[in-house]
């Protein structure tokens, strides 16, 4: 008995869902189940109730850590934009060969573990590192303390996250129709006016995509701020790890993790409402 057109269509409609089953099973086992356990611990450890979340609101320590986390993420995002936009502009307006060379140098950073890059900054900024030696050669009797400061952790995070900003902006700049720029020039737009009123708005989607990626990733950074940053200026991920690893405070740590996740989802929801998550990766 031959299959009817309706049954063939039903099988074709079912095929994509069957292909998604392995991914759905993986996410369920290794993401949603652990996340549910974290959520349960946040309201059951050490005592049942919302006490852990109440501490997040009332404790000055938690407020300071969350504020520091968001301010650091904002600072890193701005720095990545200041570094990434000119470099992406250079790539978009140079020869294709030079652009590919710069792009290769940028993507090479993804081939090295961010943990290795973090340790490299520890060597560079250490007391016996080349940066301190350079200060001594410039006449400083005592080089400034750079390691274990906000400056060190911010610098390393900008180095690690800048490629995300550069590639997002560059991908948008590549798609700009040159005729739009020529049309603006023919109507009298020149120099800063042309950039501010024409070019910058055209590259705004790339700026938004790169900024949201850098900001969200920075919110959850753990290793780099812990190894390079100041203990007095902890970020949320570092405090979560410290509570669980050193104090076995699974309840407060889980509550902080859930709160950080909720903040991240709110930011992504705002971005989705304004731009659409489907445009985040081009």
Secondary structure, 3 states (H helix, E strand, C coil): CCCCHHHHHHHHHHHHHHHHHHHHHHHHHHHHHHHHHHHHHHHHCCCCCCHHHHHHHHCHHHHHHHHHHHHHHHHHHHHHHHHHHHHHHHHHCCCHHHHHHHHHHHHHHHHCCHHHHHHHHHHHHCCCCHHHHHHHHCCCCCCCCCCCCHHHHHHHHHHHHHHHHHHHHHHHHHCCCHHHHHHHHHCCCCHHHHHHHHHHHHCHHHHHHHHHHHHHHHHCCCHHHHHHCCHHHCCHHHHHHHHHHCCCCHHHHHHHHHHHHHHHHHHHHHHHHHCCHHHCCC
